[in-house]
Every structure is written in structure tokens, then in C-alpha cells.
Amino acid sequence: RIKLDPIRHFSFANDSSRYSRWKSCIVKSIAILAGVKREQLTHRERFVKTNNIEK
């Protein structure tokens, strides 16, 4: 699935400021959303392909 950059993840964990934690949370949520979107897109493409084959 989504692999986080270990070095970046480590720096986020080390940084105790609230802003960096908030930013890392947003980055993580965006990455998850992008992954979900990509999965939906590939699923739709597969669905369209099977429909075209049936026609």
C-alpha cells in the first residue's frame, strides 16, 4: 500500500512542535485519500474494460 519515507517519518516523530505533527497528519491523510482514489480509478477502468468486452 502506502509506504512512508522512514527518514521523514522519524523526523516527524522527533519534532515535538504541534505544527509539524499537524502537517504530517495532513500529509498522511492526503496520501491515504490518493491511494483510495487510485484504487477506485483502477477498479472503474477494469469495470469499463469488462463491459467493452461483453459488447
Secondary structure, 3 states (H helix, E strand, C coil): CCCCCHHHHHHHHHCCCHHHHHHHHHHHHHHHHHHHHHHHHHHHHHHHHHHHHHC
